[in-house]
C-alpha cells in the first residue's frame, strides 16, 4: 500500500491580496455563528499572511499579544479587533438582516375590525 504524503494546510499562504483577505474575513464572519474566537482566528490568519510584525507595528500592539488574541483560543476585546482590522487595511461593515418573509416590500397594514 502506498502512503500519501500530506502537509498541513495554512490559509495564510493563500491570502495574497487585500480583496482575498476581505473575502476570507467576510466568509468567516458569515460562518462564525456568533463565535468571536472563530473570527479572531480568521484575523490571525490574515495578519500572518500580511506579516505579524508589521501588523503589530501598525496597530500599536505587541506581536505576543496579537498571537494570543488572534489564536482562536480567546475572545479578543473589540478595541483589539478594530485596531487589527485597521492595520490590515480592512473595514468592517454592518448590514441589515432580511426579515423572514419580506422580499424588500413594506409590510401591509393590518385590516381594521
C-alpha positions as CSV (number, residue, x, y, z in Angstrom):
1,X,0.0,0.0,0.0
2,X,1.3,3.4,-1.0
3,X,1.3,6.2,1.6
4,X,0.1,9.6,0.6
5,X,2.4,12.3,1.8
6,X,0.4,15.4,3.1
7,X,1.3,18.6,4.6
8,X,-0.7,20.9,6.9
9,X,-2.8,23.5,5.1
10,X,-2.2,27.1,6.0
11,X,-4.7,29.5,4.6
12,X,-2.3,32.4,5.3
13,X,-0.1,31.1,2.4
14,X,-3.0,31.7,0.0
15,X,-4.2,35.2,1.1
16,X,-2.2,37.4,-1.2
17,X,-4.4,40.5,-2.0
18,X,-6.5,42.8,0.1
19,X,-9.5,41.6,-1.8
20,X,-8.8,37.9,-0.9
21,X,-8.2,38.9,2.7
22,X,-11.5,40.8,2.8
23,X,-13.4,37.9,1.2
24,X,-11.9,35.4,3.6
25,X,-12.8,37.6,6.6
26,X,-16.3,38.1,5.3
27,X,-16.9,34.4,4.7
28,X,-15.5,33.6,8.2
29,X,-17.8,36.2,9.8
30,X,-20.8,34.7,8.0
31,X,-19.9,31.1,9.1
32,X,-18.9,32.1,12.7
33,X,-22.4,31.9,14.1
34,X,-21.6,34.3,16.8
35,X,-18.3,32.6,17.7
36,X,-15.9,35.6,18.3
37,X,-12.9,33.3,18.7
38,X,-13.5,31.9,15.2
39,X,-13.4,35.5,13.8
40,X,-10.3,36.2,15.8
41,X,-8.6,33.2,14.3
42,X,-9.5,34.4,10.8
43,X,-8.0,37.8,11.7
44,X,-4.9,35.9,12.9
45,X,-4.7,34.1,9.6
46,X,-4.9,37.3,7.7
47,X,-2.3,39.0,10.0
48,X,0.1,36.2,9.5
49,X,-0.4,36.5,5.7
50,X,0.5,40.2,5.9
51,X,3.2,39.7,8.4
52,X,2.5,39.7,12.2
53,X,5.5,42.1,12.9
54,X,4.1,44.7,10.5
55,X,0.6,44.4,11.9
56,X,1.9,44.7,15.4
57,X,3.7,47.9,14.5
58,X,0.8,49.4,12.6
59,X,-1.8,48.5,15.3
60,X,0.4,49.6,18.2
61,X,0.1,46.2,19.8
62,X,2.9,43.7,20.7
63,X,3.4,40.6,18.5
64,X,3.0,38.4,21.5
65,X,-0.4,40.0,22.5
66,X,-1.5,39.7,18.8
67,X,-0.6,36.0,18.7
68,X,-2.5,35.4,21.9
69,X,-5.6,37.5,21.0
70,X,-5.8,36.1,17.4
71,X,-5.1,32.4,18.2
72,X,-8.7,31.3,18.2
73,X,-8.4,30.3,21.9
74,X,-9.7,33.6,23.2
75,X,-12.3,36.3,22.6
76,X,-10.3,39.5,22.0
77,X,-11.6,42.9,23.0
78,X,-13.4,44.9,20.4
79,X,-10.7,47.5,20.6
80,X,-8.1,44.9,19.7
81,X,-10.2,43.7,16.7
82,X,-10.7,47.2,15.4
83,X,-7.0,48.1,15.7
84,X,-6.1,44.9,13.8
85,X,-8.7,45.4,11.1
86,X,-7.4,49.0,10.6
87,X,-3.8,47.8,10.5
88,X,-4.8,45.2,7.9
89,X,-6.3,48.0,5.7
90,X,-9.8,46.4,6.0
91,X,-13.1,47.8,7.1
92,X,-16.0,46.1,9.0
93,X,-19.5,47.0,7.8
94,X,-22.9,46.5,9.2
95,X,-25.6,45.0,7.0
96,X,-29.3,44.7,7.8
97,X,-30.5,41.1,8.1
98,X,-33.6,40.5,5.9
99,X,-36.8,39.8,7.8
100,X,-38.2,36.3,7.1
101,X,-40.9,36.5,4.5
102,X,-40.0,40.0,3.4
103,X,-38.8,40.5,-0.1
104,X,-37.9,44.1,0.1
105,X,-41.6,45.1,0.3
106,X,-43.2,47.1,3.1
107,X,-45.5,45.1,5.3
108,X,-49.1,45.5,4.6
109,X,-51.1,47.3,7.3
110,X,-53.3,45.1,9.4
111,X,-57.0,45.1,8.4
112,X,-59.3,47.2,10.5
113,X,-62.1,45.4,12.5
